[in-house]
């Protein structure tokens, strides 16, 4: 998934599935419930346990690319 600086997603969780992201390009800000905010960049791997609220935003001056490893048709619950 590619996003421009300032783009991201809304705070949400996946009740039954964990999610793993591989950061391929750019700089990202993550909020993960219970862990707080963190910044990650190319080469980082981010793990989000199932049923954990999280939010992702592309930051910096260039588009970012992230790759999700998860199950198909994952349920999203938004806060």
C-alpha positions as CSV (number, residue, x, y, z in Angstrom):
1,X,0.0,0.0,0.0
2,X,1.4,3.4,-0.9
3,X,0.3,6.6,0.8
4,X,1.3,10.3,0.7
5,X,2.6,12.2,3.7
6,X,-0.3,13.0,6.0
7,X,-2.4,10.1,4.7
8,X,-3.2,7.0,6.9
9,X,-6.1,5.2,8.4
10,X,-8.6,5.7,11.2
11,X,-8.1,4.2,14.7
12,X,-9.3,0.6,14.4
13,X,-8.7,-3.0,15.5
14,X,-9.1,-6.6,14.1
15,X,-10.9,-8.6,16.8
16,X,-9.8,-12.1,15.6
17,X,-6.6,-11.6,13.7
18,X,-3.1,-10.2,14.4
19,X,-1.5,-8.1,11.7
20,X,2.1,-7.6,10.6
21,X,3.4,-4.8,8.5
22,X,6.7,-4.6,6.6
23,X,7.9,-1.0,5.9
24,X,9.3,-0.9,2.3
25,X,9.7,2.9,1.9
26,X,9.2,6.2,3.8
27,X,8.6,7.1,7.4
28,X,5.5,6.2,9.3
29,X,4.0,7.0,12.7
30,X,2.1,4.2,14.4
31,X,-0.1,4.3,17.4
32,X,-0.6,0.8,19.0
33,X,-2.9,0.5,22.1
34,X,-0.8,-0.3,25.1
35,X,2.5,0.7,23.4
36,X,1.8,4.4,22.4
37,X,3.3,6.2,19.5
38,X,6.4,5.1,17.5
39,X,8.1,6.1,14.3
40,X,9.3,3.4,11.9
41,X,11.0,3.5,8.5
42,X,12.3,1.3,5.7
43,X,13.2,-2.2,6.9
44,X,11.0,-2.1,10.0
45,X,8.5,-4.8,10.9
46,X,5.5,-3.8,13.0
47,X,3.4,-6.4,14.7
48,X,-0.1,-5.6,16.0
49,X,-1.8,-8.3,18.2
50,X,-5.4,-9.2,17.5
51,X,-8.0,-7.1,19.2
52,X,-5.6,-4.1,19.6
53,X,-6.5,-0.6,18.5
54,X,-3.9,0.9,16.1
55,X,-3.6,3.8,13.6
56,X,-1.0,4.4,10.9
57,X,0.1,7.7,9.3
58,X,2.7,8.4,6.6
59,X,5.0,11.2,7.8
60,X,8.0,12.8,6.3
61,X,8.4,14.4,2.8
62,X,7.9,11.4,0.5
63,X,5.3,8.8,-0.2
64,X,5.6,5.7,2.0
65,X,5.0,2.0,1.1
66,X,3.9,-0.6,3.6
67,X,3.0,-4.3,3.0
68,X,0.5,-6.1,5.2
69,X,0.7,-9.7,6.3
70,X,-2.6,-10.8,7.6
71,X,-5.7,-13.0,6.8
72,X,-8.1,-12.3,4.0
73,X,-11.3,-10.4,4.7
74,X,-10.2,-9.1,8.1
75,X,-13.0,-7.5,10.2
76,X,-12.3,-3.8,11.0
77,X,-13.8,-2.3,14.2
78,X,-13.4,1.5,14.2
79,X,-13.3,3.7,17.3
